[in-house]
Amino acid sequence: MIWRLAWVETRWRFVASLVGMLAVGLAMLAPYPQVVEASRAAAQKSGVALQVMSFHAYAWGWWFSTSFALVWILCACLLCAGGVAREARAGTILYTLSLPMPRSRLLWLRGAVLTAELAAIALAGCAVAPLAAVFMGQSYPLGEALLFGTSVLLGGLGLIGLAVLISTVRVPGWLQVGLCVFAVLAVSGVAGAFVHELSPYTPLRVMSAWAFVENGRLPYAGWLASAAVAAALLLVARARLQRCDF
């Protein structure tokens, strides 16, 4: 019952996020043939041999390095807005809380639905490169694309935990989205600028699997840190929901 309520609440935002992810990804990768032609024209005009950028390098620079993670963050924040705080504002919270289940299960089930939706969006985002490559007569390794999608999801678990926590606070939905985006970007920016040792573990770098591109290592430490942050925030959200008097 609760999982269906969570799905009904988020289904149109999920569809919009899925379509948005595909549209942005294709828009970022579609100009590759024009980039190649422009490079060749410049080489012929200057008489200097220029190495044409491969589709693999182009997909990393324009999509997987940062843009994919940023779009996923926006989708996650959009999906996670609402929750019990929204129901409290709409006046339906008493019905939901009267269902024969503990409040903690209400929170876990909603978090599971959101995670499944965000996993589907991450899968769509990582599939953009192999699909676009086919239509351009290029190729992109499916395994590597799936790795980037997995890294976005695992590296973003902390964001899911934060969003679920914020959904227990009675603030407008637009403010919930703003707080989530600000938190992720602030942590990435501040840690990367002032604590150089923490830069590889900031959310954006972990989600984009920079360590894999730079030295071939998977960001296991970053994934574990993200999961630990998510678990801690969900426990705080559970405690807060247990104390809330709607």
Secondary structure, 3 states (H helix, E strand, C coil): CHHHHHHHHHHHHHHHHHHHHHHHHHHHHCCHHHHHHHHHHHHHHHCCCCCCCCHHHHHHHHHHCCHHHHHHHHHHHHHHCCHHHHHHHHCCHHHHHCCCCCHHHHHHHHHHHHHHHHHHHHHHHHHHHHHHHHHCCCCCCHHHHHHHHHHHHHHCHHHHHHHHHHCCCCCCHHHHHHHHHHHHHHHHHHHHHHCHHHHHHCHHHHHCCHHHHHHCCCCHHHHHHHHHHHHHHHHHHHHHHHHCCC
